[in-house]
Amino acid sequence: MIEFPNHSRSYDRTRHAVRFWGHDSAIEASFFIDEGALRRIQPEAHPDESGLLTAFDSNRDRICAAAAKVYVRGSRGSYDLVAANF
């Protein structure tokens, strides 16, 4: 089962997404939630780095729940969350 104990996150300018990490035992997986998904969750979010990180922080539980649904153990190293996941 994937867990999200690390509250670190960063904004990836090239992907226009917030990156965060999950852990399944010793396996680490990267997740990216794109700007469209963050704006669907929080429409009033500012479309800049600070605004998108704030939207992520305000909705972390919901985002992690969606990430857990798309995660498949050992399948790949990173996962993308888009508006359709919410």
MARKEFI-792401 format. One record per atom (N, C-alpha, C, O, CB): atom name; x, y, z. Coordinates in Angstrom, 1 decimal, padded with zeros to 4 digits. Glycine has a CB too. Example, Ala and Ser with C-alpha at 12.3 -4.5 7.8 and 13.67 -1.06 7.14 Angstrom:
// MARKEFI-792401
+-------+--------+--------+--------+
: atome :     px :     py :     pz :
+-------+--------+--------+--------+
:     N :  013.2 : -005.7 :  007.8 :
:    CA :  012.3 : -004.5 :  007.8 :
:     C :  013.2 : -003.3 :  007.8 :
:     O :  014.2 : -003.3 :  008.5 :
:    CB :  011.3 : -004.5 :  009.0 :
:     N :  012.8 : -002.2 :  007.1 :
:    CA :  013.7 : -001.1 :  007.1 :
:     C :  012.9 :  000.0 :  007.9 :
:     O :  013.4 :  001.1 :  008.0 :
:    CB :  014.1 : -000.6 :  005.7 :
+-------+--------+--------+--------+
***
This chain:
// MARKEFI-792401
+-------+--------+--------+--------+
: atome :     px :     py :     pz :
+-------+--------+--------+--------+
:     N :  000.8 : -001.2 :  000.0 :
:    CA :  000.0 :  000.0 :  000.0 :
:     C :  000.9 :  001.2 :  000.0 :
:     O :  001.9 :  001.3 :  000.7 :
:    CB : -001.0 :  000.0 :  001.2 :
:     N :  000.5 :  002.2 : -000.8 :
:    CA :  001.3 :  003.4 : -000.9 :
:     C :  000.9 :  004.4 :  000.2 :
:     O : -000.3 :  004.5 :  000.6 :
:    CB :  001.1 :  004.1 : -002.3 :
:     N :  001.9 :  005.0 :  000.8 :
:    CA :  001.7 :  006.0 :  001.8 :
:     C :  002.5 :  007.3 :  001.4 :
:     O :  003.4 :  007.3 :  000.6 :
:    CB :  002.2 :  005.5 :  003.2 :
:     N :  002.1 :  008.4 :  002.0 :
:    CA :  002.6 :  009.7 :  001.7 :
:     C :  003.1 :  010.4 :  003.0 :
:     O :  002.6 :  011.4 :  003.4 :
:    CB :  001.6 :  010.6 :  001.0 :
:     N :  004.1 :  009.8 :  003.6 :
:    CA :  004.6 :  010.4 :  004.9 :
:     C :  005.5 :  011.6 :  004.7 :
:     O :  005.6 :  012.4 :  005.6 :
:    CB :  005.4 :  009.3 :  005.7 :
:     N :  006.1 :  011.8 :  003.5 :
:    CA :  006.9 :  012.9 :  003.3 :
:     C :  006.1 :  014.1 :  002.7 :
:     O :  005.5 :  013.9 :  001.7 :
:    CB :  008.1 :  012.5 :  002.2 :
:     N :  006.1 :  015.1 :  003.4 :
:    CA :  005.3 :  016.3 :  003.0 :
:     C :  006.0 :  017.2 :  002.1 :
:     O :  005.5 :  018.3 :  001.7 :
:    CB :  004.8 :  017.1 :  004.2 :
:     N :  007.2 :  016.8 :  001.6 :
:    CA :  007.9 :  017.6 :  000.6 :
:     C :  007.1 :  017.6 : -000.7 :
:     O :  006.5 :  016.7 : -001.1 :
:    CB :  009.3 :  017.0 :  000.4 :
:     N :  007.2 :  018.7 : -001.4 :
:    CA :  006.6 :  018.9 : -002.7 :
:     C :  007.4 :  020.0 : -003.4 :
:     O :  008.0 :  020.9 : -002.7 :
:    CB :  005.1 :  019.2 : -002.7 :
:     N :  007.4 :  020.0 : -004.7 :
:    CA :  008.1 :  021.1 : -005.4 :
:     C :  007.3 :  021.4 : -006.7 :
:     O :  006.6 :  020.5 : -007.2 :
:    CB :  009.6 :  020.7 : -005.7 :
:     N :  007.5 :  022.6 : -007.2 :
:    CA :  006.9 :  023.0 : -008.4 :
:     C :  007.8 :  022.7 : -009.6 :
:     O :  009.0 :  023.1 : -009.6 :
:    CB :  006.5 :  024.4 : -008.4 :
:     N :  007.4 :  022.0 : -010.6 :
:    CA :  008.1 :  021.7 : -011.8 :
:     C :  007.7 :  022.6 : -012.9 :
:     O :  006.6 :  022.4 : -013.4 :
:    CB :  008.0 :  020.1 : -012.2 :
:     N :  008.5 :  023.6 : -013.2 :
:    CA :  008.1 :  024.6 : -014.2 :
:     C :  007.9 :  024.0 : -015.6 :
:     O :  007.1 :  024.5 : -016.3 :
:    CB :  009.2 :  025.7 : -014.2 :
:     N :  008.8 :  023.1 : -016.0 :
:    CA :  008.7 :  022.5 : -017.3 :
:     C :  007.4 :  021.7 : -017.5 :
:     O :  006.8 :  021.7 : -018.6 :
:    CB :  009.9 :  021.6 : -017.6 :
:     N :  006.9 :  021.1 : -016.5 :
:    CA :  005.7 :  020.3 : -016.5 :
:     C :  004.4 :  021.1 : -016.1 :
:     O :  003.3 :  020.6 : -016.3 :
:    CB :  005.8 :  019.0 : -015.7 :
:     N :  004.6 :  022.2 : -015.5 :
:    CA :  003.5 :  023.0 : -014.9 :
:     C :  002.7 :  022.1 : -014.0 :
:     O :  001.5 :  022.0 : -014.1 :
:    CB :  002.6 :  023.6 : -016.1 :
:     N :  003.5 :  021.5 : -013.1 :
:    CA :  002.9 :  020.6 : -012.1 :
:     C :  003.6 :  020.6 : -010.8 :
:     O :  004.8 :  021.1 : -010.7 :
:    CB :  003.0 :  019.1 : -012.7 :
:     N :  002.9 :  020.1 : -009.8 :
:    CA :  003.5 :  020.0 : -008.4 :
:     C :  004.0 :  018.5 : -008.3 :
:     O :  003.2 :  017.6 : -008.6 :
:    CB :  002.6 :  020.4 : -007.3 :
:     N :  005.2 :  018.3 : -007.9 :
:    CA :  005.7 :  016.9 : -007.8 :
:     C :  005.7 :  016.6 : -006.3 :
:     O :  006.1 :  017.4 : -005.4 :
:    CB :  007.2 :  016.8 : -008.4 :
:     N :  005.3 :  015.4 : -006.0 :
:    CA :  005.4 :  014.9 : -004.6 :
:     C :  005.7 :  013.4 : -004.6 :
:     O :  005.7 :  012.8 : -005.7 :
:    CB :  004.1 :  015.1 : -003.8 :
:     N :  006.0 :  012.8 : -003.5 :
:    CA :  006.5 :  011.4 : -003.5 :
:     C :  005.6 :  010.6 : -002.5 :
:     O :  005.1 :  011.0 : -001.5 :
:    CB :  007.9 :  011.4 : -003.1 :
:     N :  005.5 :  009.3 : -002.9 :
:    CA :  004.9 :  008.3 : -002.1 :
:     C :  005.8 :  007.1 : -001.9 :
:     O :  006.8 :  006.9 : -002.6 :
:    CB :  003.6 :  007.8 : -002.7 :
:     N :  005.6 :  006.4 : -000.8 :
:    CA :  006.4 :  005.2 : -000.5 :
:     C :  005.6 :  004.0 : -000.3 :
:     O :  004.6 :  004.0 :  000.4 :
:    CB :  007.3 :  005.5 :  000.8 :
:     N :  006.0 :  002.9 : -000.9 :
:    CA :  005.4 :  001.6 : -000.8 :
:     C :  006.5 :  000.7 : -000.3 :
:     O :  007.3 :  000.2 : -001.1 :
:    CB :  004.7 :  001.0 : -002.1 :
:     N :  006.6 :  000.5 :  001.0 :
:    CA :  007.8 : -000.2 :  001.6 :
:     C :  009.0 :  000.5 :  001.2 :
:     O :  009.2 :  001.7 :  001.5 :
:    CB :  007.8 : -001.7 :  001.2 :
:     N :  009.9 : -000.1 :  000.5 :
:    CA :  011.2 :  000.5 :  000.1 :
:     C :  011.1 :  001.2 : -001.2 :
:     O :  012.1 :  001.8 : -001.7 :
:    CB :  012.3 : -000.5 :  000.1 :
:     N :  010.0 :  001.1 : -001.9 :
:    CA :  009.8 :  001.6 : -003.2 :
:     C :  009.3 :  003.1 : -003.1 :
:     O :  008.4 :  003.4 : -002.4 :
:    CB :  008.8 :  000.8 : -004.1 :
:     N :  010.0 :  004.0 : -003.8 :
:    CA :  009.6 :  005.4 : -003.9 :
:     C :  009.0 :  005.6 : -005.2 :
:     O :  009.6 :  005.2 : -006.2 :
:    CB :  010.8 :  006.3 : -003.5 :
:     N :  007.9 :  006.3 : -005.3 :
:    CA :  007.2 :  006.7 : -006.5 :
:     C :  007.0 :  008.2 : -006.6 :
:     O :  006.7 :  008.8 : -005.6 :
:    CB :  005.9 :  005.9 : -006.7 :
:     N :  007.3 :  008.8 : -007.7 :
:    CA :  007.0 :  010.2 : -007.9 :
:     C :  005.6 :  010.4 : -008.5 :
:     O :  005.2 :  009.6 : -009.4 :
:    CB :  008.1 :  010.8 : -008.8 :
:     N :  005.0 :  011.4 : -008.1 :
:    CA :  003.7 :  011.8 : -008.6 :
:     C :  003.7 :  013.3 : -009.0 :
:     O :  004.4 :  014.1 : -008.4 :
:    CB :  002.6 :  011.6 : -007.5 :
:     N :  003.0 :  013.6 : -010.1 :
:    CA :  002.9 :  014.9 : -010.6 :
:     C :  001.4 :  015.2 : -010.7 :
:     O :  000.6 :  014.5 : -011.3 :
:    CB :  003.6 :  015.1 : -011.9 :
:     N :  001.0 :  016.4 : -010.1 :
:    CA : -000.4 :  016.8 : -010.3 :
:     C : -000.3 :  018.1 : -011.1 :
:     O :  000.3 :  019.1 : -010.7 :
:    CB : -001.1 :  017.0 : -008.9 :
:     N : -000.9 :  018.1 : -012.3 :
:    CA : -000.8 :  019.2 : -013.2 :
:     C : -001.7 :  020.4 : -012.8 :
:     O : -002.6 :  020.3 : -012.0 :
:    CB : -001.1 :  018.8 : -014.6 :
:     N : -001.4 :  021.5 : -013.4 :
:    CA : -002.1 :  022.8 : -013.1 :
:     C : -003.6 :  022.7 : -013.3 :
:     O : -004.3 :  023.2 : -012.5 :
:    CB : -001.5 :  023.9 : -014.0 :
:     N : -004.0 :  022.0 : -014.3 :
:    CA : -005.4 :  021.8 : -014.6 :
:     C : -006.1 :  021.1 : -013.5 :
:     O : -007.3 :  021.4 : -013.1 :
:    CB : -005.6 :  021.1 : -015.9 :
:     N : -005.5 :  020.1 : -012.9 :
:    CA : -006.1 :  019.3 : -011.8 :
:     C : -006.2 :  020.2 : -010.6 :
:     O : -007.2 :  020.2 : -009.9 :
:    CB : -005.3 :  018.0 : -011.6 :
:     N : -005.1 :  020.9 : -010.3 :
:    CA : -005.1 :  021.8 : -009.1 :
:     C : -006.2 :  022.9 : -009.3 :
:     O : -006.8 :  023.2 : -008.3 :
:    CB : -003.7 :  022.4 : -008.9 :
:     N : -006.3 :  023.4 : -010.5 :
:    CA : -007.4 :  024.4 : -010.7 :
:     C : -008.8 :  023.9 : -010.6 :
:     O : -009.7 :  024.6 : -010.3 :
:    CB : -007.1 :  025.2 : -012.0 :
:     N : -008.9 :  022.6 : -011.0 :
:    CA : -010.2 :  021.9 : -010.8 :
:     C : -010.6 :  021.8 : -009.3 :
:     O : -011.7 :  022.0 : -008.9 :
:    CB : -010.3 :  020.6 : -011.5 :
:     N : -009.6 :  021.4 : -008.6 :
:    CA : -009.8 :  021.2 : -007.1 :
:     C : -010.0 :  022.6 : -006.4 :
:     O : -010.9 :  022.7 : -005.5 :
:    CB : -008.6 :  020.5 : -006.5 :
:     N : -009.3 :  023.6 : -006.8 :
:    CA : -009.3 :  024.9 : -006.2 :
:     C : -009.3 :  025.9 : -007.3 :
:     O : -008.3 :  026.5 : -007.6 :
:    CB : -008.2 :  025.1 : -005.2 :
:     N : -010.5 :  026.2 : -007.8 :
:    CA : -010.6 :  027.1 : -009.0 :
:     C : -010.0 :  028.5 : -008.8 :
:     O : -009.5 :  029.2 : -009.7 :
:    CB : -012.0 :  027.3 : -009.4 :
:     N : -010.0 :  029.0 : -007.5 :
:    CA : -009.5 :  030.3 : -007.3 :
:     C : -008.0 :  030.4 : -007.1 :
:     O : -007.4 :  031.4 : -006.8 :
:    CB : -010.1 :  030.9 : -006.0 :
:     N : -007.3 :  029.3 : -007.2 :
:    CA : -005.8 :  029.2 : -007.1 :
:     C : -005.2 :  030.1 : -008.1 :
:     O : -005.5 :  030.1 : -009.3 :
:    CB : -005.3 :  027.8 : -007.2 :
:     N : -004.1 :  030.8 : -007.7 :
:    CA : -003.4 :  031.6 : -008.6 :
:     C : -002.5 :  030.7 : -009.5 :
:     O : -001.9 :  029.7 : -009.0 :
:    CB : -002.5 :  032.7 : -007.9 :
:     N : -002.4 :  031.0 : -010.8 :
:    CA : -001.7 :  030.1 : -011.7 :
:     C : -000.2 :  030.3 : -011.7 :
:     O :  000.5 :  030.3 : -012.7 :
:    CB : -002.2 :  030.2 : -013.1 :
:     N :  000.4 :  030.6 : -010.5 :
:    CA :  001.8 :  030.7 : -010.4 :
:     C :  002.3 :  029.7 : -009.4 :
:     O :  001.5 :  029.0 : -008.7 :
:    CB :  002.2 :  032.2 : -010.0 :
:     N :  003.6 :  029.6 : -009.2 :
:    CA :  004.2 :  028.6 : -008.4 :
:     C :  003.7 :  028.7 : -006.9 :
:     O :  003.3 :  027.6 : -006.4 :
:    CB :  005.7 :  028.8 : -008.3 :
:     N :  003.6 :  029.8 : -006.4 :
:    CA :  003.2 :  030.0 : -005.0 :
:     C :  001.7 :  029.6 : -004.9 :
:     O :  001.3 :  028.9 : -003.9 :
:    CB :  003.3 :  031.4 : -004.6 :
:     N :  000.9 :  030.0 : -005.8 :
:    CA : -000.6 :  029.7 : -005.8 :
:     C : -000.8 :  028.2 : -005.9 :
:     O : -001.7 :  027.7 : -005.3 :
:    CB : -001.3 :  030.4 : -006.8 :
:     N : -000.1 :  027.6 : -006.8 :
:    CA : -000.3 :  026.1 : -007.0 :
:     C :  000.2 :  025.3 : -005.9 :
:     O : -000.4 :  024.3 : -005.5 :
:    CB :  000.4 :  025.7 : -008.3 :
:     N :  001.3 :  025.7 : -005.3 :
:    CA :  001.8 :  025.0 : -004.1 :
:     C :  000.8 :  025.2 : -002.9 :
:     O :  000.6 :  024.2 : -002.2 :
:    CB :  003.2 :  025.5 : -003.7 :
:     N :  000.2 :  026.3 : -002.8 :
:    CA : -000.8 :  026.6 : -001.7 :
:     C : -002.0 :  025.7 : -002.0 :
:     O : -002.5 :  025.1 : -001.1 :
:    CB : -001.2 :  028.1 : -001.7 :
:     N : -002.4 :  025.6 : -003.2 :
:    CA : -003.6 :  024.8 : -003.6 :
:     C : -003.3 :  023.3 : -003.2 :
:     O : -004.1 :  022.6 : -002.7 :
:    CB : -004.0 :  024.9 : -005.1 :
:     N : -002.1 :  022.9 : -003.5 :
:    CA : -001.7 :  021.5 : -003.2 :
:     C : -001.7 :  021.3 : -001.7 :
:     O : -002.3 :  020.3 : -001.2 :
:    CB : -000.2 :  021.2 : -003.7 :
:     N : -001.1 :  022.2 : -001.0 :
:    CA : -001.1 :  022.0 :  000.5 :
:     C : -002.5 :  022.0 :  001.1 :
:     O : -002.7 :  021.3 :  002.1 :
:    CB : -000.3 :  023.2 :  001.1 :
:     N : -003.4 :  022.8 :  000.6 :
:    CA : -004.7 :  022.9 :  001.1 :
:     C : -005.6 :  021.7 :  000.8 :
:     O : -006.6 :  021.4 :  001.4 :
:    CB : -005.4 :  024.1 :  000.5 :
:     N : -005.1 :  020.9 : -000.2 :
:    CA : -005.9 :  019.7 : -000.7 :
:     C : -005.1 :  018.5 : -000.6 :
:     O : -005.4 :  017.5 : -001.3 :
:    CB : -006.4 :  020.0 : -002.1 :
:     N : -004.1 :  018.4 :  000.2 :
:    CA : -003.1 :  017.3 :  000.2 :
:     C : -003.8 :  016.0 :  000.4 :
:     O : -003.5 :  015.0 : -000.3 :
:    CB : -002.1 :  017.5 :  001.3 :
:     N : -004.8 :  015.9 :  001.3 :
:    CA : -005.4 :  014.6 :  001.6 :
:     C : -006.2 :  014.1 :  000.4 :
:     O : -006.1 :  012.9 :  000.0 :
:    CB : -006.4 :  014.7 :  002.8 :
:     N : -006.9 :  015.0 : -000.3 :
:    CA : -007.7 :  014.6 : -001.5 :
:     C : -006.7 :  014.2 : -002.6 :
:     O : -007.0 :  013.2 : -003.3 :
:    CB : -008.6 :  015.8 : -001.9 :
:     N : -005.6 :  014.9 : -002.8 :
:    CA : -004.7 :  014.6 : -003.8 :
:     C : -004.0 :  013.2 : -003.5 :
:     O : -003.8 :  012.4 : -004.4 :
:    CB : -003.6 :  015.7 : -003.9 :
:     N : -003.6 :  013.0 : -002.3 :
:    CA : -003.0 :  011.7 : -001.9 :
:     C : -003.9 :  010.5 : -002.1 :
:     O : -003.5 :  009.5 : -002.5 :
:    CB : -002.5 :  011.7 : -000.5 :
:     N : -005.2 :  010.8 : -001.8 :
:    CA : -006.2 :  009.7 : -002.0 :
:     C : -006.3 :  009.4 : -003.5 :
:     O : -006.4 :  008.2 : -003.9 :
:    CB : -007.6 :  010.1 : -001.5 :
:     N : -006.3 :  010.4 : -004.4 :
:    CA : -006.4 :  010.1 : -005.8 :
:     C : -005.1 :  009.5 : -006.3 :
:     O : -005.2 :  008.6 : -007.2 :
:    CB : -006.6 :  011.5 : -006.6 :
:     N : -004.0 :  009.9 : -005.8 :
:    CA : -002.7 :  009.3 : -006.1 :
:     C : -002.7 :  007.8 : -005.8 :
:     O : -002.2 :  006.9 : -006.5 :
:    CB : -001.5 :  010.0 : -005.5 :
:     N : -003.2 :  007.4 : -004.6 :
:    CA : -003.3 :  006.0 : -004.2 :
:     C : -004.1 :  005.2 : -005.1 :
:     O : -003.8 :  004.0 : -005.3 :
:    CB : -003.8 :  005.9 : -002.7 :
:     N : -005.1 :  005.8 : -005.7 :
:    CA : -006.0 :  005.1 : -006.7 :
:     C : -005.3 :  004.8 : -008.0 :
:     O : -005.6 :  003.7 : -008.6 :
:    CB : -007.3 :  005.8 : -006.9 :
:     N : -004.4 :  005.6 : -008.4 :
:    CA : -003.7 :  005.4 : -009.7 :
:     C : -002.5 :  004.6 : -009.6 :
:     O : -001.9 :  004.1 : -010.6 :
:    CB : -003.4 :  006.7 : -010.4 :
:     N : -002.0 :  004.5 : -008.3 :
:    CA : -000.7 :  003.8 : -008.1 :
:     C : -000.9 :  002.3 : -008.3 :
:     O : -001.8 :  001.6 : -007.9 :
:    CB : -000.2 :  004.0 : -006.7 :
:     N :  000.1 :  001.7 : -009.0 :
:    CA :  000.2 :  000.2 : -009.2 :
:     C :  001.6 : -000.2 : -008.8 :
:     O :  002.6 :  000.3 : -009.4 :
:    CB : -000.1 : -000.2 : -010.7 :
:     N :  001.7 : -001.0 : -007.8 :
:    CA :  003.1 : -001.4 : -007.3 :
:     C :  004.0 : -001.9 : -008.3 :
:     O :  003.7 : -002.8 : -009.1 :
:    CB :  002.9 : -002.4 : -006.2 :
:     N :  005.2 : -001.3 : -008.4 :
:    CA :  006.2 : -001.7 : -009.3 :
:     C :  006.0 : -001.4 : -010.8 :
:     O :  006.8 : -001.9 : -011.6 :
:    CB :  006.4 : -003.2 : -009.1 :
:     N :  004.9 : -000.8 : -011.1 :
:    CA :  004.5 : -000.6 : -012.5 :
:     C :  005.4 :  000.4 : -013.2 :
:     O :  005.9 :  000.2 : -014.3 :
:    CB :  003.1 : -000.1 : -012.5 :
:     N :  005.7 :  001.6 : -012.5 :
:    CA :  006.5 :  002.6 : -013.1 :
:     C :  007.0 :  003.5 : -012.0 :
:     O :  006.6 :  003.4 : -010.9 :
:    CB :  005.7 :  003.4 : -014.2 :
:     N :  007.9 :  004.4 : -012.4 :
:    CA :  008.5 :  005.3 : -011.5 :
:     C :  007.8 :  006.6 : -011.2 :
:     O :  008.0 :  007.2 : -010.1 :
:    CB :  009.9 :  005.6 : -012.0 :
:     N :  006.9 :  007.0 : -012.1 :
:    CA :  006.2 :  008.2 : -011.8 :
:     C :  004.7 :  008.1 : -012.4 :
:     O :  004.4 :  007.4 : -013.3 :
:    CB :  006.9 :  009.4 : -012.5 :
:     N :  003.9 :  008.9 : -011.8 :
:    CA :  002.5 :  008.9 : -012.1 :
:     C :  002.0 :  010.4 : -012.3 :
:     O :  002.4 :  011.3 : -011.6 :
:    CB :  001.6 :  008.2 : -011.0 :
:     N :  001.1 :  010.6 : -013.3 :
:    CA :  000.5 :  011.9 : -013.5 :
:     C : -000.9 :  011.9 : -013.1 :
:     O : -001.7 :  011.1 : -013.5 :
:    CB :  000.7 :  012.3 : -015.0 :
:     N : -001.3 :  012.9 : -012.3 :
:    CA : -002.6 :  013.2 : -012.0 :
:     C : -003.1 :  014.4 : -012.8 :
:     O : -002.5 :  015.4 : -012.8 :
:    CB : -002.8 :  013.4 : -010.4 :
:     N : -004.3 :  014.2 : -013.4 :
:    CA : -004.8 :  015.3 : -014.3 :
:     C : -006.3 :  015.6 : -013.8 :
:     O : -006.8 :  014.9 : -012.9 :
:    CB : -004.8 :  014.8 : -015.8 :
:     N : -006.9 :  016.5 : -014.3 :
:    CA : -008.2 :  017.0 : -013.9 :
:     C : -009.2 :  015.8 : -013.9 :
:     O : -010.1 :  015.8 : -013.0 :
:    CB : -008.7 :  018.1 : -014.8 :
:     N : -009.1 :  014.9 : -014.8 :
:    CA : -010.0 :  013.7 : -014.9 :
:     C : -009.9 :  012.8 : -013.6 :
:     O : -010.9 :  012.1 : -013.4 :
:    CB : -009.8 :  012.9 : -016.1 :
:     N : -008.9 :  012.9 : -012.9 :
:    CA : -008.7 :  012.1 : -011.7 :
:     C : -009.5 :  012.7 : -010.5 :
:     O : -009.5 :  012.1 : -009.4 :
:    CB : -007.2 :  012.0 : -011.3 :
:     N : -010.1 :  013.9 : -010.7 :
:    CA : -010.8 :  014.5 : -009.6 :
:     C : -012.3 :  014.8 : -010.0 :
:     O : -013.0 :  015.3 : -009.1 :
:    CB : -010.2 :  015.8 : -009.2 :
+-------+--------+--------+--------+
***
